Amino acid sequence: MPGGATVVHSGDTVPFPGQAEEMHDLGADLALFPVNGRSAALAAQRVPGNFFLAEAIATATAAGIPAMLAYHYGMFDFNTVLRSLIEAQASEPRLPIFLLPAAVGVEYHLSAICSPTIS
């Protein structure tokens, strides 16, 4: 892309006040968000967890980020979301962002209109 692209990688996170506004100010083209969720049972084991998929989508949308790669799913049997659920959500025609589940061995490219393509 001429002039480059801006990618936001949140690291491990959950929603917090002002988060979308901070990200909006970056003018990002792509968000990398963890979507393995969280629960009280995991918190009791000192596993804080991350965004639920719907929270990640809402945050990207509120931040004005047009595309998101969902990651941190399928890493641990005790704390995950199924890839098929991410794919199903990504195929929703009214989804306000372009969504893909991240995958090992896949190279992602941002086109000139900031819509990711896979190669």
Stockholm file with secondary structure:
# STOCKHOLM 1.0

chainA/1-119         MPGGATVVHSGDTVPFPGQAEEMHDLGADLALFPVNGRSAALAAQRVPGNFFLAEAIATATAAGIPAMLAYHYGMFDFNTVLRSLIEAQASEPRLPIFLLPAAVGVEYHLSAICSPTIS
#=GR chainA/1-119 SS CTTCCCEEECCSCCCCTTHHHHHHTTTCSEEEEECCCCCHHHHHTTCCCCCCHHHHHHHHHHTTCCEEEEESCSSBTTBCCCHHHHHHHHTCTTCSSEEEECCTTCCEEECTTSCEEEC
#=GC SS_cons         CTTCCCEEECCSCCCCTTHHHHHHTTTCSEEEEECCCCCHHHHHTTCCCCCCHHHHHHHHHHTTCCEEEEESCSSBTTBCCCHHHHHHHHTCTTCSSEEEECCTTCCEEECTTSCEEEC
//
